[in-house]
Amino acid sequence: MSYDEILEKIKKARLIADSRKVQFSTGQLKPSEPEKVSESKSSNPPNLEYRTAVKDWSQPTDLAPDGKTFLDLFTSRWKCYSKWPNNVKQLDNLHNNFKDISVSSYFEIPTDPTVVLSEWGLPPNLRKNVYLDDERASHILEVLNSKSDDNYVVIGEPGVGKTTLLFEIFDSFMDKVPTGILTTTEMADAHLEFGIRLFYDDIPENIDIVQGIMDNDAKGLVVTAREADWNKLPDDFQKKFKRLTVPLFSDENVSRLCKRMFDFSNIKYDKLSIKELTNYAQGSPIFIWLMIKEMQYNGVSVLTKNFVSDNSRKGMENYVALILQRLLKDGPNYKKGGLHSLACMIFLSDYMRDRRCNEMLYRSFADEIETEFEEMFDDKQNHNTFNQMIVYLSGEGTTIGFPHDSWADVLQGTGRNNPLRADIQTIKLKFADKKYEDVYKKQAVTGAWETTVSRYKKNMMREKDSFLSMVDTLTYNYTLSDLEKLGVDVEMMREVSSLNSDLPIAARVLSRIQAARPTQVTQIINIQHSVISKSTLEFSKDNINVESSVITDSELNEEDMKTAKHSIVVDSKKK
C-alpha cells in the first residue's frame, strides 16, 4: 500500500467517524445493540494503518561468529519488546542465551516499551493510543517510507508533542524491525548493516552525541529538537538531517485528544470541562498530560470546568510555574524546606544530563548542601516537602526526572509571570554557580555509592535494579577518573553490568565503560570491532569500511586494532 493510499484511508476513517458523531448527536442515527459494542471500542487504540508502511526486516546474511552473536541478541531483545507485556518466555530466553556473553555497543534495543516511555517522559498508557492530525500522520509516513540511511529531525516548539511523535515512529518500526536508541558517542555504521534505525530525544541537550554524529558521519538517525536549540547547532550538523516541523494542534484536535487521553487514563469528564481545557491548552498536547498528572497526584478522578480554571493557567510555562508554586509555597510564603527543594530541582535541571538522576544520588546531594544552604538562606530540608517533590518527579524504578522539559525552562527563570524567578536567580548567583558542579555534585557521589554498594552486597537479587540505576546515572554524568577519585569501584560497575548485560540498562553502562576504558576481557564483544559481513572488505576500492571487515577482537589486540583502522583510513584518503 502506497504512502498516499494509507494517508487517504486515515482521512476517510476520520470523516466517517465525524459524520457518525454528528448523526448520533442530532438523533438522525440511533445505535442498535451491536453498534453499542462498536461505540465501547472508541477508546481502544486508534487506526494504525500507517504502520503497514514499515517493510519486514531483512536480516543480514553471511555473518561471521561475532556478527551472528549480535544478530541473535538484537532479535531476542526485539522479541521481548514485541511480545510485551506477555513476554516472560522471551525474557527467560534472552537471559538464558546471553547471560555469559557481554557486548559493547553504541546503541541498545529496549525490551520493554514502558521503560522507553518513562525515560522519554511520556504517559505510561500512550502506546498505540497516540492521536494524530493529518500533518503528524504525514510526518510518520514519510519516515516509515524513507531509506534506512536517511536522517530526520522532528522539530518544534516546547509542548507540541515532538517526543510523542518520536515514540510513535520508534514503536511503529519495532512492529517489524529491531530499532535502537543511541547510548554512546563511539558510533559506527554497524546498525545500517543490520537494517536498524537509531533514535535520540532532544539531541541539542547532549553535545557529545552531536559531536559523535559529526565525527562519524552517522546515518539512519531520527532525533528531536526544539527550534531555537536546533538553530544553535553547527550548520554542517543541521544539513545532515531532513526537517519535520510539528505545529500546535487546532482547538478541534485538542478536544479530541483530551477525550482520548482522559479515556485511557480512566478519568471522567464532560463537555464543559473539555471546552475549558481546550481553551487553556492553547494547542499543546503536553498541557493535557500535565493536567492528568496533576489530577492523579491529587487523587482527582473527575475533570470539571472549575477544576481546570482553578488549577491551571494559560500557556505551558505559566501552568508549570503554578504547579511548582503549589509544591513549594503556602500562599506567598515558602513551605518549610521549599527553598531547599527548589535548590535541589535546580541541580536536576542544570547539572544532570537529560535532567534525570538516580533517587539515592539526588537525596545525597540534598543532604550535602543542607548545612551551607541553611546558613545562607535560612531554610533546610523538610522531609514532607522534599518527599512531595520526589513523588512528582518519580519515574521508572529508582530514577527521577521532570514530567516535561518545560519544568526545566521554568527552573531556568523563563516565563513572563514566573513567581519563582527572583529566588531561582538568587540561588544560582549566590550558591549554585559557585558550588554545584565542582563541589556538591561530586560530594554527593561518595555517600550515595557507599549506601548503594552496601545494600547490593546484602541482597544482590533485590538490589540489582537499584545498583544498575545508580551506575547508569554515574557513568552518564561523571568521568571514570572522577568516579575513582570519589571512591567508586569502576571494575565492580563493569563486573555487575557484564553479569547482567542481557538487561538494556546494564548493556548501556557496560558500553560506556568500554568506550571510555577498553579492556581485553575476551567475554566482552565490541560491535565496532566485530565482524558484520565476511564479504564486504574489498581492498580494490577506495572507500573501505573497516567497521564491516573480517577483523575481530580475537585476531588483533586493542593497539593493533587502532593502528589498523588508522592506516586503512589514511591510505584511503591518500588515494
N, C-alpha and C positions, 0 to 999 in steps of 0.2 A: 504494500500500500504506500502510495507516494505521500510526501510531506503535505501537499495541498489537499489531498483526499482526506487525510487524518484531521487536518485543521477544519475542513468543511464539515466533517462528521461531528466534531465538538460543537461547532456553531449551530448546526441543525438540532442537536440534542438539547442545547440550551434554549433555543427558540421554542421547541416543543414543550419543554418544562415550563417556560414562562407563560406560554399560551394556556396550558392546563391550569396553572395557578390562577390566571385571570378568570377562566371559566368556572372554577370552583368558588372563587370569592364572590362572583356575581350571581351564582346559583344556576348558571347555564348548564352545568355538568355536576351531577351528583354521583359520588363514588359508590359502586356496588361493593359487596363484601370482599371479592378478590382484590379490588382496587385499594382497599384499606391496607392490605398486606403490602402492596406496592408503595403506599404512602409511608408505611413504617420503615421502609428501606431508604427513605430520603436522607437519613443521617449516616448511611453507610458510605464507604469510600466513593469519591467522585469518579466520573468517567476517566479511565486510564488508557484510553485508546491510543494515545500518542506513544505509549511505551512499546507498542509493536514496532516502532521505527528502529529500535535497537536490534542490531544484527546479532545472530547467535555467535557465540565465542568460537573463534578459530584457533584452537590450541597449537602452539608451535611444535614442530616435529624435529627429528634428527638431533635430539638433545644428548649432550654428554652427561655424565653422572650428576655433577652439581646442579646443572640446569634442570635435570629431571627432578631433583630434590625440591628445588624452588617451585616447579610446576605443581608437584603434588601438594606442597604446603599451601600455595595460593588457592588451589582447588578445594582443599579441605576447609580453609578459613571461609571461602566463599559459600560453601555448602552450609556451614554453621549459620552464616548471616541469612541465607536464603530460606532456611528451614525455621528460623526463629519465629515464635517462641518455643516451638516443639522440636528443639534441636539437641536434646540430651544425647542421643545416639551419635550425632555428628561431633559434638564436643568431646565425647569419650574417644571417638576415633582420632580426632586431632591430637588429643593428649597422648594416647597410646602409641601413635605412629611417629610422633615428633618429640617425645619427652627427652630423648637422648641426643637430639640434634639442635644446635643453636645457630641462628642465622643473623647476619648483619645486613641491613638493607636501608635504603634512604626513603622507603615508604612502607606502610603497613596496610593490610587488608583487614578491616574490622570483622568481628564475628557476631556483633550484637548491634542492631540499629539504634537501640535506646542509648547506648554509650555515645554514638555519634551525635544524636540529638542533644544529649546533655552537654557534651564538650563544645557544641556549637551554640549552646544557649537557646534551644528550641523546645516547644511544648512536647512532653513525652508521648502524647497521642497523635502527633502530627502525621506520622507515616501513613500514606495513602488517604490522607484527609486534607491535602493541600487544595486550596481554592485558587483557580487560575482565571484571569481575564484573558481576552484574545491575545494581547501583547505578550503576556507571560507564557502562555501556551506556545506562541510562535517562537519565543526565545528557546524554550526547552527543545522544541522540534529541530531548531537549527543545530543545536549542539549534538543531539542524538543522531542526526543525519550527517554530521561532519566527519572529516577524515580523522583517524586516530592520532595524528601528529599535529592537529590544529590546536592553538592556544586561544582560550576565551577568558575575558574578564567580565563578570556580572557587576555592573556599576550603578550607583545611585546614591541618593541622599540617605541619612540615617532614618531607620524605621520603615523603609518601603518594602522590606521583605527580601533583601538580597540573599541572606543566608538560607531562608526558606526555599528560595528558588534553587540555590546551590544543592541543598539536600535532595530536592525532588529530582534534579538531574542525576545526582550521585545514585540515589535509590533506584531510579529508572534503569541506569546501566547495570546495577547489581542484580536486576531481574535475570539478566542473561550473561553478564560478563563480570569477572572479578575486577574490582575497582579499588584504587588505593588512595591513601591520604599521605601527603608529604610529611616527613618527620625530621630529616636532617638535611644539611647543606651539601653533603657529598653526593651529588647527583650524577647519573649517567643516563644512557638510553635503554637500559635493560627492560624497563617497563614497556617500551614500544615493541621490543622483541616478543613479549608475552601478550601484546594486544591490550594493555592495561592503561587506562587514563588515571591521572593523578589530580587530586583536589586539595585546595587550601583556602580557608576562610580568612578574610581580612588581611590580604598579603602585605599591605604597607606597614603593618604592625611588626613585621619580622624582617628587618633589613638584611639579616644574614641569609635568609631564604631568597630574598630578592637578588642578592649578590651571587648566591649559588646558581640561580637560574641563568643569570647573565654569563657567569664564568663557564657554565657547562652547556649553554645554548639549549636548555631543556625544552622539550616539546611534549605535546599531549597533556596540557595542563588546563584546568578550569579553576579560576580563583574569583574572589570577590574583593571589592574595594569601594570606599566612599569616593565620590567625585573629587572632592578637594584634596584628599590624601593621594589619590592616584595621580593627579596633575603635578604633584611634587616629586614623583619618581623620575628617574632619568628617561629622556626621550627614547634612547635605544631600547630600554626595557619595555616601555609602553608600546613600541612598534611591533613587539613580538606577539601581541595579543589582539584579537578581534573583540570589539566592544559590544556588549549587550546592555543597554541602559534600561533600568527598571523605573517606571514612573510611579507616582502615587495612585491609589485606587480611586475610581469615581465613587460618589456617595452611594449609588445604586449597588456597586460591587462591595463596598464596605458593609452595607446592610446584610447582603447575602453571606459575606464572610463572617460577620458577627453570629448569625444564626448557626452556621456550620460549626464554628469554634465552641460556642456555648453548648451545642448539642453533644459534641464528643467530649466535652468537659463536664457533662451532666449538671449543667446549670440552667435553671428555668428562666424565662424572660417573657416579655410581652411587646407589643408593637411600639408603645411609647418609649420603653427603655431602649429598644434598638434604635429608634429615631434619635434619641438624645445622645446615645453613644456614637452614632454615626456623625453627628454634629461635632462632638468633641474630638473624635479621632482624626479629622481633617485628612482623610485619605491614607492614614498609616495603619497597616495591619498589626504592627508590633504594639501599638497603643492598646489594641483589644487584648492581646496576650498579657500585657501588664495589668490590665483590669481584672482578668481572670486570676492571675497570681495574687492580686490584692484581695479578691473575694475569698480565695482558698486560704490565704494567710489569716483572714479574719473570720473564717468559718461561715461565710455567707453563701447560700446556695440558690438564691433567687435575685435576679437583677431587676431593679426598679428604676424608674426615671429619677427619683430622688437620690438613690444611691449613686448614680452616675454624677449628678450635679453636685452632690455633697462631697464626693471623694475623688474628683478629678479636675484637671484644668486643661484648657485647650492647648494643644501643642505638646510634643513628646517631652522636651526638656522641662517645661513647666510642670507637667504631670509627675515626672521623676523627682523633681525638686520637692513637690508636695509629699510624695511617699517618704523621701529621706527626712523631711521636716517632721513628719509624724513619728518616724522611728526614733529620732534623736531629741525631739523637743516636746515639752508640755506648754502649749501656748507660745509666748515669745521667748521663754527661757529654756535652756538645755536641761534635759533629764540628767540625773547623776550618771556620770560615765558617758554622756552624749558626745562631748568634745573628744574624749579619748577614743570612742568608737569611730568618730569622723576621721581622726588621725590615722586609724588603722585602715579605713577604707581608702584613704589617700595612698597608703602604701600599696594596697592591692591594685589600685588604678594606675599608679605611675611607675611602680618599681617591679612588678611581676609580669612576665611575658604572658600574652593572651589574657591578662587580668584573671588568672586562675592560680590557685595555691592550695597545697595540702593544708587541711584544717589545723593539724598539730603545729606546723610551722607558723601559721597565722597567729595561733594562740601564743606561741613562744615569742613572736615579735611583739604582741600586745603586752606581755609580761616584761619584756626587755625595756620598752620605752616608758613604762609606768612611772618610775621614780622621777626621772628628769622631766617628764611631761607634767607631772603634778606640781613640781617646783615652778614651772614656767607658766602653766595655765590654770592652776588651782582646780584640777579635775583628774580623777584617777579611774581606773577600771571598775565598772559596776557590773556584776555578773548578770543581772536581769537585763540591762540594756544591751550588753555585749552579746548575750545569747539570743536575744530577739533579732539582732542584726545577723547572727550566724544562721538562724532559721531562714531568713530572707535570702541569704547568699548561698544556701546549701545547694550542692549539685550532685553529681554522680558519686556514690560511695563517700570517701573521706576528702573529696576535693570540693572547694568552694569557688564561686565566681559570681559575677553580676548577672542579673536576669537578662540584661541587654547592654550593649556598649554605650547606649545613651546615658547610663549611670555614670560612666567614666567622664563623659562630656560635662555633666553637672558637677562632678567632683574636681574637674579642672577649672571650675568657676564660670562656665559658659551659661548663657540664658539671661535674658533681659530682666526677668523677675526672680532671679536665683537668690533666695533668702540666706543661703549659706556662703555666698561668695566671699564676703569680708572675712569670715572665720577661716575659710579654706586658704585664702591668701596669707593670712597671719600665720597659720600653722606651717605653711610651706616656707615662708620667708624666715621665720624665727627658728624653725626646728627641722622640718623635713629636708630642705635643700642642703643643710649642713651635715646631717647625721644619718639619714635613712640609708643611703647607698653604701657608704664606706664603713659605717659603724653598726647600726642596729640590724640591717639586713643580714650581715654576717654573724653577729652575736646570736641572732635567733636560731641559727643552724645548730649550734652546739647542743643546746638543751633539747631541741626537737629531735635531733638524731639520737641522742642518748636514750630518750624515752621510747622512741620507735624501735631501736635495736633491743632494748630490754624487754619490751612487750613481745617482739618477734621471737626472741630466744625462749621465752616462757611457753609460747604456744604458736609454733610456726604455721600450722594449718589455719588457725583462726585469724592470725595477724598478717597473713601473706599479702592480702589486698591492701592493707594499710601501709605495709612496708613498701610495696611497689608504687603506691600513690606518692609516698614521700620521696623516693628516689627519682620518680618521674619529674616532680617539681624541682628537685635539687639539680639534676643533670640538665634541665632546661633553662635554669636561671643562674647557675654558677659554673665557673670553670672547674675542672677536676683538680687543678693545682690549688685553687682557693679552698675547695672542699677538704682536701687533705690537710691543709694548714689549720682548718677548723675542727679536725679530729674525725672526719668522715672516712670510713674504710672503703675506698674505691673498689678494691678487689672483692670485698663482700657484696657490694652492689652488683658487680659483674657476675659473681657466682650465683647469687639468688636469681638474678634476671635470666641467666643462662639455664638454670634448672627449671624455670617457668616460662621458657621462651615460646611455648605454644599459646600463651596469652599475649594479645597485641600490645598491651602496656609494657610488659616485660621485654618483648622484642624491640619495642621502641627505645627503651632505656639502653638495652644492650647495643643497639645500633649507634646510639650517641656516644657511648663509651668507646666502642670500636673505632668510630670515626675520629675521635679526639686522641685516642691512645691505642693503636692497633696492637694486637697480641698474636703470637704464633701458636695459640692453642688450637689444635687440629679439629676440635669439635665445632668450632665456630666457622661457618661458611659465609663468605662475603660475596654479595651478589655482584659487586663491581669487579671482583677478581675471579669470578667463576665462569664456567662455560655456559653460553646460551645456545649457540648453534655451532656445530662442528665444521660447517662448510662455508662460513661467512668470511673467513680470513683469506683475502686474496692479495698477495704481495705484488701482483701486477698492476693493481690500481693505486691511484694517488691517495684516495681518501680511505684510510684504513681505520676501522673502529676496533681498537684493542679491547674494549669492554666486551665485545661479542666474539672474541677469539677463543682458541682452544687452550689458552693459558689458564692454569688453575693454581690454587694455593699449594697444592701438593707437589707441583713441579718447580715453583720458584718461591724463594723466601721473600719477605716484605721489601727488602732493599733492592733485590733483583727485579721485583715487580715494578717498583718506582722507576728504576733505570730503563727497563724495557719499554714502559709506557712513554717515558720522556723521549727516548731515542727514536721510537717509531713516529711520534708526533712531529719531532724536529725534522726527521728525514722527509716526512710527507710534506711539510711546509717548504722545504728546500726545492722539492720538485715543482 
